[in-house]
Amino acid sequence: MTGNEQMSHDQRAALIRDLNDSFRQTLVGGTLFLTQGVMHATEGEIAGLMQEIGRFDAFDEDNDPHHEHDFGSLTWQGETMFWKIEYYDDAMFYGSKDPTDPRVTTRVLTVMLASEY
């Protein structure tokens, strides 16, 4: 147990949201996975895409019903892109037992073309 189990649903969502936003903006505290379609871009293009993902703030009830900022969709180079943050244990074998605790959670940000979904 991490101690975060005593938080309200809203408190847990806010903490997860803050951790997700920080990871998405800095790529510190997790792993980045780019699909084949994204990997065809140049390093500079990918860097620009990651900056756009870091600045993404168009969260609403449709794409963020749990208020965790763990999914987004944007247009990049004329393509619809999806990004998703998932929570794994440190070994990246199972889901994290507590996504509010970075000591037991590895965040994975997957970036893909919508056509790859």
N, C-alpha and C positions, 0 to 999 in steps of 0.2 A: 504494500500500500504506500501511496505517495503523500497522502494528506489532502490531495485535491478532491477526493471523493465527497468531502463535506460541502463543497461549493454548490450553489444553486445552478440550475440549467443555464440561466443567463450568464452567470459568472464563468462557468466552464466554456461556454460559447465565446465569450469575450476574450478569455485567455488563449483559446485555440486560434481565434481570429488574429490576435496580436502576434502569436508565434508564426502563423501562416504568412501574414503580411511581411514580417521581418525576414523570413526565409525567402519568400518570393522576391523581395527587393534586394537582398544581399547574397543569396544562395549559400549562406552560412548556416550550418546545422542540418544538412540533409544531402540528398543526392539528386542530381539533375539527369533526366532521361529524355533524349531527343529521338523521335522516330526517324525512320529512313527518309521520309519525305522532307523533314526539316534538315536532316544532315546533308542534303544535296545543296544547301545554301552555303555561301562563303562564311568564313569566320566573322567578318564584319557585319554581314547580314544577320547572322545569328545573334551577335552582340546587340544589334539594334532591336531585334525581336525581343530579347530578354529585357531590354530597357522598357519596351512597351508593356510587357507583362508585369514588370515591377511597378509601373505607373498605373496599371489597370485599377479603375475604381467604379466601374459600372455595375455594381452589385445591386441586385433587386430580388424580389421574392421568387422569381422564376429560376434564376441561376444560383441563388444563395439562400435557400429556404431555412437552413439551420444557422445562418449568420456567422459562418466560420471562414468565409473567403477562401474556399478550397477549390473553386472552379471558375473558369472564365472563358469567354469566347471573344475573339477580336478578328479584324481583317488585317492581313499582313501581305503585302505584295499581291493584292488582288485575291488572296486565298483566305477562306475562313479557317481560323486556328482555334484549337481547344487547348487549354492547360488544366491540369488537375493535380491537387496535392493529396497524397494518401499517407497513412501513418502506419509504420511497421516497427517491430521490436528492433533492438540493436543489431541482431543477426540478420535482419531483413528476411526472416523466415515466416513469422506470424504477424498478425496485426498487433499494433501497440496496445498494451493493457490500459494505458492512460495517455492519450494524446496531449493532455495538458502538461505533461512532465517531459521536458527535453532529455532528461537523464535516461529515460526508458523508451524514447521514441526517436526513430529516424524518419524524417519527412522525405518523401519522394515526389518531386515535381516532374510530371510527364508533360511534354509539349508535342503536339501532333497537328497535322493537317486534319481538318474535319473529315475529309474524304478517306482518311485512314481509320476512322473510328469503326 
